[in-house]
């Protein structure tokens, strides 16, 4: 409970732009987890720390903490936490411009039937089929986690938009409630009137 409270205070402080306090609460949360030997909570706290670090542009620290979170949650079999950390890593790789890696991680997070700390094989060069919504029927869908499925679908669509595959992005976005990316995809597809009618978040 103490470590979780510190992790929450870290995010609250960061949201209020009180970075010195956020850093202190992050360190307290991590040390509490390690003292108590709570591996599941440690994985969650590492993810929270990484989100804060990514927001400050501390990419190497964020990547390091997310890699640890993915490894720990995979080892203890915590599927939800593994998906959470992996999807955040996918988001981070997207903003770093590593679109192939981002897509691979989103696919893992939504489609892997069980957590695995091992990276996916590097995709072969050349065109790839568009991801199908039925791929989400493994882990996140088994848990009926609509939020995680939507996050991964929206992430994949953003990757496709960034790499010029507008048709593929639209195919996925029709299954999500990601209104901003949907409007952007419709505009790029020449459907201005439909983009203007896209509901606001």
ChimeraX commands (.cxc) that place a marker at each C-alpha (Angstrom):
marker #1 position 0.00,0.00,0.00 radius 0.5
marker #1 position 2.81,2.42,0.88 radius 0.5
marker #1 position 4.62,1.87,-2.42 radius 0.5
marker #1 position 1.37,2.23,-4.40 radius 0.5
marker #1 position 0.63,5.49,-2.58 radius 0.5
marker #1 position 4.09,6.81,-3.41 radius 0.5
marker #1 position 3.61,5.83,-7.06 radius 0.5
marker #1 position 0.28,7.70,-7.17 radius 0.5
marker #1 position 1.90,10.75,-5.58 radius 0.5
marker #1 position 4.63,10.57,-8.22 radius 0.5
marker #1 position 2.08,10.84,-11.03 radius 0.5
marker #1 position 0.08,13.53,-9.23 radius 0.5
marker #1 position 3.18,15.64,-8.64 radius 0.5
marker #1 position 4.28,15.21,-12.25 radius 0.5
marker #1 position 0.86,16.29,-13.51 radius 0.5
marker #1 position 1.18,19.44,-11.39 radius 0.5
marker #1 position 4.67,20.04,-12.84 radius 0.5
marker #1 position 6.29,19.51,-9.43 radius 0.5
marker #1 position 9.12,17.44,-10.84 radius 0.5
marker #1 position 11.37,17.50,-7.80 radius 0.5
marker #1 position 8.60,16.00,-5.69 radius 0.5
marker #1 position 7.71,13.51,-8.43 radius 0.5
marker #1 position 11.32,12.29,-8.50 radius 0.5
marker #1 position 11.40,11.91,-4.71 radius 0.5
marker #1 position 8.13,9.95,-4.62 radius 0.5
marker #1 position 9.32,7.74,-7.49 radius 0.5
marker #1 position 12.49,6.84,-5.58 radius 0.5
marker #1 position 10.50,6.17,-2.39 radius 0.5
marker #1 position 8.06,3.94,-4.28 radius 0.5
marker #1 position 10.83,1.89,-5.89 radius 0.5
marker #1 position 12.79,1.49,-2.65 radius 0.5
marker #1 position 9.63,0.42,-0.77 radius 0.5
marker #1 position 8.88,-2.27,-3.35 radius 0.5
marker #1 position 12.42,-3.62,-3.20 radius 0.5
marker #1 position 12.46,-3.71,0.62 radius 0.5
marker #1 position 9.13,-5.54,0.74 radius 0.5
marker #1 position 10.04,-7.90,-2.11 radius 0.5
marker #1 position 6.75,-7.13,-3.88 radius 0.5
marker #1 position 7.60,-8.05,-7.48 radius 0.5
marker #1 position 4.15,-7.34,-8.89 radius 0.5
marker #1 position 4.01,-3.94,-7.29 radius 0.5
marker #1 position 7.60,-3.26,-8.35 radius 0.5
marker #1 position 6.66,-3.91,-11.98 radius 0.5
marker #1 position 3.74,-1.50,-11.68 radius 0.5
marker #1 position 5.89,1.15,-10.00 radius 0.5
marker #1 position 8.59,0.84,-12.65 radius 0.5
marker #1 position 5.93,1.46,-15.29 radius 0.5
marker #1 position 4.66,4.53,-13.44 radius 0.5
marker #1 position 8.23,5.81,-13.12 radius 0.5
marker #1 position 8.81,5.27,-16.84 radius 0.5
marker #1 position 5.68,7.22,-17.78 radius 0.5
marker #1 position 6.92,10.16,-15.72 radius 0.5
marker #1 position 10.44,9.91,-17.17 radius 0.5
marker #1 position 9.16,9.73,-20.74 radius 0.5
marker #1 position 7.10,12.85,-20.10 radius 0.5
marker #1 position 10.32,14.63,-19.12 radius 0.5
marker #1 position 12.23,13.35,-22.15 radius 0.5
marker #1 position 14.39,10.98,-20.12 radius 0.5
marker #1 position 14.19,8.29,-22.77 radius 0.5
marker #1 position 16.99,6.00,-21.60 radius 0.5
marker #1 position 15.68,5.89,-18.01 radius 0.5
marker #1 position 12.13,5.25,-19.24 radius 0.5
marker #1 position 13.24,2.44,-21.55 radius 0.5
marker #1 position 15.31,0.85,-18.78 radius 0.5
marker #1 position 12.42,0.90,-16.30 radius 0.5
marker #1 position 9.91,-0.43,-18.84 radius 0.5
marker #1 position 12.25,-3.27,-19.83 radius 0.5
marker #1 position 12.53,-4.22,-16.15 radius 0.5
marker #1 position 8.75,-4.01,-15.72 radius 0.5
marker #1 position 8.17,-6.24,-18.77 radius 0.5
marker #1 position 10.72,-8.79,-17.56 radius 0.5
marker #1 position 9.39,-8.94,-13.99 radius 0.5
marker #1 position 5.72,-9.19,-14.98 radius 0.5
marker #1 position 6.62,-11.90,-17.50 radius 0.5
marker #1 position 8.49,-13.89,-14.87 radius 0.5
marker #1 position 5.66,-13.79,-12.33 radius 0.5
marker #1 position 2.93,-14.36,-14.95 radius 0.5
marker #1 position 1.10,-11.07,-14.38 radius 0.5
marker #1 position -0.63,-10.76,-17.75 radius 0.5
marker #1 position -2.32,-7.41,-17.13 radius 0.5
marker #1 position 0.86,-5.72,-15.91 radius 0.5
marker #1 position 2.86,-7.24,-18.78 radius 0.5
marker #1 position 0.40,-5.81,-21.31 radius 0.5
marker #1 position 0.43,-2.44,-19.51 radius 0.5
marker #1 position 4.23,-2.14,-19.58 radius 0.5
marker #1 position 4.52,-3.48,-23.13 radius 0.5
marker #1 position 1.89,-1.09,-24.50 radius 0.5
marker #1 position 3.64,1.85,-22.82 radius 0.5
marker #1 position 6.91,0.73,-24.40 radius 0.5
marker #1 position 5.16,0.60,-27.78 radius 0.5
marker #1 position 3.92,4.15,-27.22 radius 0.5
marker #1 position 7.42,5.29,-26.29 radius 0.5
marker #1 position 8.97,3.67,-29.37 radius 0.5
marker #1 position 6.35,5.37,-31.56 radius 0.5
marker #1 position 7.37,8.82,-30.32 radius 0.5
marker #1 position 11.02,7.92,-30.77 radius 0.5
marker #1 position 10.25,7.18,-34.44 radius 0.5
marker #1 position 10.83,3.43,-34.15 radius 0.5
marker #1 position 7.61,2.51,-35.94 radius 0.5
marker #1 position 8.42,-1.14,-36.73 radius 0.5
marker #1 position 9.32,-1.80,-33.09 radius 0.5
marker #1 position 6.24,0.05,-31.88 radius 0.5
marker #1 position 3.98,-2.01,-34.13 radius 0.5
marker #1 position 5.60,-5.25,-32.98 radius 0.5
marker #1 position 5.09,-4.36,-29.32 radius 0.5
marker #1 position 1.45,-3.34,-29.80 radius 0.5
marker #1 position 0.85,-6.66,-31.55 radius 0.5
marker #1 position 2.46,-8.48,-28.62 radius 0.5
marker #1 position 0.45,-6.59,-26.02 radius 0.5
marker #1 position -2.90,-7.26,-27.61 radius 0.5
marker #1 position -2.34,-10.71,-29.10 radius 0.5
marker #1 position 0.01,-12.65,-26.83 radius 0.5
marker #1 position -1.89,-15.37,-24.95 radius 0.5
marker #1 position 0.56,-15.21,-22.05 radius 0.5
marker #1 position 3.25,-12.79,-20.88 radius 0.5
marker #1 position 6.71,-13.33,-22.31 radius 0.5
marker #1 position 9.83,-11.28,-21.61 radius 0.5
marker #1 position 11.37,-12.36,-24.91 radius 0.5
marker #1 position 11.23,-9.88,-27.82 radius 0.5
marker #1 position 9.43,-10.73,-31.03 radius 0.5
marker #1 position 11.56,-11.65,-34.06 radius 0.5
marker #1 position 12.42,-8.75,-36.31 radius 0.5
marker #1 position 9.84,-8.44,-39.11 radius 0.5
marker #1 position 10.99,-9.43,-42.59 radius 0.5
marker #1 position 11.32,-6.57,-45.09 radius 0.5
marker #1 position 8.48,-6.00,-47.49 radius 0.5
marker #1 position 4.71,-5.48,-47.20 radius 0.5
marker #1 position 2.86,-6.94,-44.23 radius 0.5
marker #1 position -0.84,-7.79,-44.00 radius 0.5
marker #1 position -2.95,-5.37,-42.02 radius 0.5
marker #1 position -3.45,-6.48,-38.41 radius 0.5
marker #1 position -6.88,-8.07,-37.94 radius 0.5
marker #1 position -9.13,-7.24,-34.99 radius 0.5
marker #1 position -9.44,-10.97,-34.21 radius 0.5
marker #1 position -5.78,-10.98,-33.13 radius 0.5
marker #1 position -6.93,-9.20,-29.98 radius 0.5
marker #1 position -8.91,-12.28,-28.91 radius 0.5
marker #1 position -5.97,-13.75,-26.99 radius 0.5
marker #1 position -4.84,-12.14,-23.73 radius 0.5
marker #1 position -6.56,-8.74,-23.49 radius 0.5
marker #1 position -9.76,-10.02,-25.07 radius 0.5
marker #1 position -9.76,-13.15,-22.92 radius 0.5
marker #1 position -9.80,-10.82,-19.95 radius 0.5
marker #1 position -12.46,-8.73,-21.73 radius 0.5
marker #1 position -10.21,-5.71,-21.31 radius 0.5
marker #1 position -11.76,-3.32,-23.81 radius 0.5
marker #1 position -9.51,-0.48,-22.66 radius 0.5
marker #1 position -6.32,-2.41,-23.46 radius 0.5
marker #1 position -7.65,-3.67,-26.79 radius 0.5
marker #1 position -8.67,-0.13,-27.77 radius 0.5
marker #1 position -5.26,1.25,-26.69 radius 0.5
marker #1 position -3.38,-1.28,-28.81 radius 0.5
marker #1 position -5.70,-0.90,-31.80 radius 0.5
marker #1 position -5.35,2.89,-31.68 radius 0.5
marker #1 position -1.57,2.55,-31.33 radius 0.5
marker #1 position -1.35,0.27,-34.35 radius 0.5
marker #1 position -3.49,2.67,-36.36 radius 0.5
marker #1 position -1.20,5.57,-35.42 radius 0.5
marker #1 position 1.81,3.57,-36.63 radius 0.5
marker #1 position 0.09,2.85,-39.94 radius 0.5
marker #1 position -0.86,6.52,-40.34 radius 0.5
marker #1 position 2.72,7.59,-39.64 radius 0.5
marker #1 position 4.02,5.16,-42.26 radius 0.5
marker #1 position 1.48,6.15,-44.95 radius 0.5
marker #1 position -0.92,3.19,-44.74 radius 0.5
marker #1 position -4.13,5.22,-44.47 radius 0.5
marker #1 position -6.40,2.38,-45.62 radius 0.5
marker #1 position -4.95,0.03,-43.02 radius 0.5
marker #1 position -5.33,2.66,-40.31 radius 0.5
marker #1 position -8.97,3.28,-41.18 radius 0.5
marker #1 position -9.67,-0.44,-41.15 radius 0.5
marker #1 position -8.49,-0.61,-37.54 radius 0.5
marker #1 position -9.92,2.73,-36.38 radius 0.5
marker #1 position -13.44,1.63,-37.27 radius 0.5
marker #1 position -13.17,-0.75,-34.29 radius 0.5
marker #1 position -11.98,1.91,-31.79 radius 0.5
marker #1 position -13.24,5.11,-30.18 radius 0.5
marker #1 position -10.08,7.06,-31.10 radius 0.5
marker #1 position -11.77,10.06,-32.65 radius 0.5
marker #1 position -8.74,12.28,-33.30 radius 0.5
marker #1 position -6.77,9.68,-35.29 radius 0.5
marker #1 position -9.98,8.69,-37.10 radius 0.5
marker #1 position -10.58,12.27,-38.22 radius 0.5
marker #1 position -6.96,12.57,-39.36 radius 0.5
marker #1 position -7.17,9.31,-41.30 radius 0.5
marker #1 position -10.42,10.39,-42.98 radius 0.5
marker #1 position -8.85,13.71,-43.99 radius 0.5
marker #1 position -5.81,11.94,-45.45 radius 0.5
marker #1 position -8.19,9.65,-47.31 radius 0.5
marker #1 position -9.92,12.64,-48.91 radius 0.5
marker #1 position -13.07,12.29,-46.80 radius 0.5
marker #1 position -13.15,15.82,-45.41 radius 0.5
marker #1 position -16.89,15.90,-44.73 radius 0.5
marker #1 position -16.76,12.66,-42.71 radius 0.5
marker #1 position -13.72,13.95,-40.80 radius 0.5
marker #1 position -15.65,17.08,-39.78 radius 0.5
marker #1 position -18.50,14.89,-38.51 radius 0.5
marker #1 position -16.17,12.71,-36.42 radius 0.5
marker #1 position -17.21,13.19,-32.75 radius 0.5
marker #1 position -14.87,14.98,-30.39 radius 0.5
marker #1 position -13.27,12.95,-27.58 radius 0.5
marker link #1:1,2 radius 0.2
marker link #1:2,3 radius 0.2
marker link #1:3,4 radius 0.2
marker link #1:4,5 radius 0.2
marker link #1:5,6 radius 0.2
marker link #1:6,7 radius 0.2
marker link #1:7,8 radius 0.2
marker link #1:8,9 radius 0.2
marker link #1:9,10 radius 0.2
marker link #1:10,11 radius 0.2
marker link #1:11,12 radius 0.2
marker link #1:12,13 radius 0.2
marker link #1:13,14 radius 0.2
marker link #1:14,15 radius 0.2
marker link #1:15,16 radius 0.2
marker link #1:16,17 radius 0.2
marker link #1:17,18 radius 0.2
marker link #1:18,19 radius 0.2
marker link #1:19,20 radius 0.2
marker link #1:20,21 radius 0.2
marker link #1:21,22 radius 0.2
marker link #1:22,23 radius 0.2
marker link #1:23,24 radius 0.2
marker link #1:24,25 radius 0.2
marker link #1:25,26 radius 0.2
marker link #1:26,27 radius 0.2
marker link #1:27,28 radius 0.2
marker link #1:28,29 radius 0.2
marker link #1:29,30 radius 0.2
marker link #1:30,31 radius 0.2
marker link #1:31,32 radius 0.2
marker link #1:32,33 radius 0.2
marker link #1:33,34 radius 0.2
marker link #1:34,35 radius 0.2
marker link #1:35,36 radius 0.2
marker link #1:36,37 radius 0.2
marker link #1:37,38 radius 0.2
marker link #1:38,39 radius 0.2
marker link #1:39,40 radius 0.2
marker link #1:40,41 radius 0.2
marker link #1:41,42 radius 0.2
marker link #1:42,43 radius 0.2
marker link #1:43,44 radius 0.2
marker link #1:44,45 radius 0.2
marker link #1:45,46 radius 0.2
marker link #1:46,47 radius 0.2
marker link #1:47,48 radius 0.2
marker link #1:48,49 radius 0.2
marker link #1:49,50 radius 0.2
marker link #1:50,51 radius 0.2
marker link #1:51,52 radius 0.2
marker link #1:52,53 radius 0.2
marker link #1:53,54 radius 0.2
marker link #1:54,55 radius 0.2
marker link #1:55,56 radius 0.2
marker link #1:56,57 radius 0.2
marker link #1:57,58 radius 0.2
marker link #1:58,59 radius 0.2
marker link #1:59,60 radius 0.2
marker link #1:60,61 radius 0.2
marker link #1:61,62 radius 0.2
marker link #1:62,63 radius 0.2
marker link #1:63,64 radius 0.2
marker link #1:64,65 radius 0.2
marker link #1:65,66 radius 0.2
marker link #1:66,67 radius 0.2
marker link #1:67,68 radius 0.2
marker link #1:68,69 radius 0.2
marker link #1:69,70 radius 0.2
marker link #1:70,71 radius 0.2
marker link #1:71,72 radius 0.2
marker link #1:72,73 radius 0.2
marker link #1:73,74 radius 0.2
marker link #1:74,75 radius 0.2
marker link #1:75,76 radius 0.2
marker link #1:76,77 radius 0.2
marker link #1:77,78 radius 0.2
marker link #1:78,79 radius 0.2
marker link #1:79,80 radius 0.2
marker link #1:80,81 radius 0.2
marker link #1:81,82 radius 0.2
marker link #1:82,83 radius 0.2
marker link #1:83,84 radius 0.2
marker link #1:84,85 radius 0.2
marker link #1:85,86 radius 0.2
marker link #1:86,87 radius 0.2
marker link #1:87,88 radius 0.2
marker link #1:88,89 radius 0.2
marker link #1:89,90 radius 0.2
marker link #1:90,91 radius 0.2
marker link #1:91,92 radius 0.2
marker link #1:92,93 radius 0.2
marker link #1:93,94 radius 0.2
marker link #1:94,95 radius 0.2
marker link #1:95,96 radius 0.2
marker link #1:96,97 radius 0.2
marker link #1:97,98 radius 0.2
marker link #1:98,99 radius 0.2
marker link #1:99,100 radius 0.2
marker link #1:100,101 radius 0.2
marker link #1:101,102 radius 0.2
marker link #1:102,103 radius 0.2
marker link #1:103,104 radius 0.2
marker link #1:104,105 radius 0.2
marker link #1:105,106 radius 0.2
marker link #1:106,107 radius 0.2
marker link #1:107,108 radius 0.2
marker link #1:108,109 radius 0.2
marker link #1:109,110 radius 0.2
marker link #1:110,111 radius 0.2
marker link #1:111,112 radius 0.2
marker link #1:112,113 radius 0.2
marker link #1:113,114 radius 0.2
marker link #1:114,115 radius 0.2
marker link #1:115,116 radius 0.2
marker link #1:116,117 radius 0.2
marker link #1:117,118 radius 0.2
marker link #1:118,119 radius 0.2
marker link #1:119,120 radius 0.2
marker link #1:120,121 radius 0.2
marker link #1:121,122 radius 0.2
marker link #1:122,123 radius 0.2
marker link #1:123,124 radius 0.2
marker link #1:124,125 radius 0.2
marker link #1:125,126 radius 0.2
marker link #1:126,127 radius 0.2
marker link #1:127,128 radius 0.2
marker link #1:128,129 radius 0.2
marker link #1:129,130 radius 0.2
marker link #1:130,131 radius 0.2
marker link #1:131,132 radius 0.2
marker link #1:132,133 radius 0.2
marker link #1:133,134 radius 0.2
marker link #1:134,135 radius 0.2
marker link #1:135,136 radius 0.2
marker link #1:136,137 radius 0.2
marker link #1:137,138 radius 0.2
marker link #1:138,139 radius 0.2
marker link #1:139,140 radius 0.2
marker link #1:140,141 radius 0.2
marker link #1:141,142 radius 0.2
marker link #1:142,143 radius 0.2
marker link #1:143,144 radius 0.2
marker link #1:144,145 radius 0.2
marker link #1:145,146 radius 0.2
marker link #1:146,147 radius 0.2
marker link #1:147,148 radius 0.2
marker link #1:148,149 radius 0.2
marker link #1:149,150 radius 0.2
marker link #1:150,151 radius 0.2
marker link #1:151,152 radius 0.2
marker link #1:152,153 radius 0.2
marker link #1:153,154 radius 0.2
marker link #1:154,155 radius 0.2
marker link #1:155,156 radius 0.2
marker link #1:156,157 radius 0.2
marker link #1:157,158 radius 0.2
marker link #1:158,159 radius 0.2
marker link #1:159,160 radius 0.2
marker link #1:160,161 radius 0.2
marker link #1:161,162 radius 0.2
marker link #1:162,163 radius 0.2
marker link #1:163,164 radius 0.2
marker link #1:164,165 radius 0.2
marker link #1:165,166 radius 0.2
marker link #1:166,167 radius 0.2
marker link #1:167,168 radius 0.2
marker link #1:168,169 radius 0.2
marker link #1:169,170 radius 0.2
marker link #1:170,171 radius 0.2
marker link #1:171,172 radius 0.2
marker link #1:172,173 radius 0.2
marker link #1:173,174 radius 0.2
marker link #1:174,175 radius 0.2
marker link #1:175,176 radius 0.2
marker link #1:176,177 radius 0.2
marker link #1:177,178 radius 0.2
marker link #1:178,179 radius 0.2
marker link #1:179,180 radius 0.2
marker link #1:180,181 radius 0.2
marker link #1:181,182 radius 0.2
marker link #1:182,183 radius 0.2
marker link #1:183,184 radius 0.2
marker link #1:184,185 radius 0.2
marker link #1:185,186 radius 0.2
marker link #1:186,187 radius 0.2
marker link #1:187,188 radius 0.2
marker link #1:188,189 radius 0.2
marker link #1:189,190 radius 0.2
marker link #1:190,191 radius 0.2
marker link #1:191,192 radius 0.2
marker link #1:192,193 radius 0.2
marker link #1:193,194 radius 0.2
marker link #1:194,195 radius 0.2
marker link #1:195,196 radius 0.2
marker link #1:196,197 radius 0.2
marker link #1:197,198 radius 0.2
marker link #1:198,199 radius 0.2
marker link #1:199,200 radius 0.2
marker link #1:200,201 radius 0.2
view
